[in-house]
Amino acid sequence: MEEELTFTTFILSLSTSALVSLGELPDPLNNEKVTNLPLAKQTIGLIEMLNEKTRGNLTAEEERLIGDILYDLRLKYVEAVKKK
């Protein structure tokens, strides 16, 4: 049975993709941690765009989720850039 796609599951999926690109999680295809900063930056930018374009149309829970995810991903991105 497929899980219903909601805004929350979509944002969590993008967040997971960004975490894989940041080397925080292993790539599900080869189970290796690889850093791809340009892809991570692009995915974070996509989440930022969705945050901007959906402003005023989200529930309080969705707003909090996307805000928390963006905060966390931005910090992890800065840390990853510093490591390079």
C-alpha positions as CSV (number, residue, x, y, z in Angstrom):
1,M,0.0,0.0,0.0
2,E,1.4,3.4,-1.0
3,E,1.6,6.2,1.5
4,E,-0.3,9.3,0.5
5,L,1.9,12.1,-0.7
6,T,1.4,15.2,1.4
7,F,3.2,18.5,1.6
8,T,4.9,17.2,4.7
9,T,6.1,14.0,3.1
10,F,7.3,15.9,0.1
11,I,9.3,18.4,2.2
12,L,10.8,15.5,4.3
13,S,11.7,13.7,1.0
14,L,13.5,16.8,-0.2
15,S,15.2,17.2,3.2
16,T,16.4,13.6,3.0
17,S,17.8,14.2,-0.5
18,A,19.7,17.2,0.8
19,L,21.1,15.3,3.7
20,V,22.3,12.6,1.3
21,S,24.0,15.3,-0.8
22,L,25.6,16.8,2.3
23,G,27.1,13.4,3.2
24,E,25.0,13.2,6.4
25,L,23.1,10.0,5.2
26,P,24.3,7.2,2.9
27,D,23.2,7.2,-0.7
28,P,20.4,4.6,-0.8
29,L,21.7,3.2,-4.1
30,N,25.2,2.3,-3.0
31,N,25.0,2.8,0.8
32,E,28.0,5.1,0.8
33,K,28.2,8.7,2.2
34,V,29.3,11.0,-0.6
35,T,29.2,14.8,-0.5
36,N,27.8,16.8,-3.4
37,L,27.6,20.4,-2.3
38,P,26.2,21.8,-5.5
39,L,23.3,19.4,-5.4
40,A,22.8,20.0,-1.7
41,K,22.7,23.8,-2.4
42,Q,20.2,23.3,-5.2
43,T,17.9,21.1,-3.0
44,I,18.0,23.6,-0.1
45,G,17.2,26.4,-2.6
46,L,14.2,24.4,-3.8
47,I,12.9,24.0,-0.3
48,E,13.5,27.8,0.2
49,M,11.5,28.5,-3.0
50,L,8.6,26.3,-1.8
51,N,8.7,28.0,1.6
52,E,8.4,31.4,-0.1
53,K,5.7,30.4,-2.7
54,T,3.5,28.6,-0.1
55,R,3.7,31.3,2.5
56,G,0.3,32.0,4.0
57,N,-1.1,28.7,2.7
58,L,0.5,26.3,5.1
59,T,-0.7,25.1,8.5
60,A,1.2,26.2,11.5
61,E,2.7,22.7,11.8
62,E,3.9,22.8,8.1
63,E,5.4,26.2,8.6
64,R,7.3,25.1,11.7
65,L,8.5,22.0,9.9
66,I,9.8,23.7,6.8
67,G,11.4,26.5,9.0
68,D,13.1,23.9,11.2
69,I,14.3,21.9,8.2
70,L,15.7,24.9,6.4
71,Y,17.5,26.0,9.6
72,D,19.1,22.6,10.1
73,L,20.0,22.1,6.4
74,R,21.6,25.6,6.2
75,L,23.8,24.9,9.2
76,K,24.8,21.5,7.9
77,Y,25.6,23.1,4.5
78,V,27.9,25.8,6.1
79,E,29.6,23.1,8.1
80,A,30.1,20.9,5.0
81,V,31.6,23.9,3.1
82,K,34.0,24.6,6.0
83,K,35.2,21.0,5.9
84,K,36.1,21.3,2.2
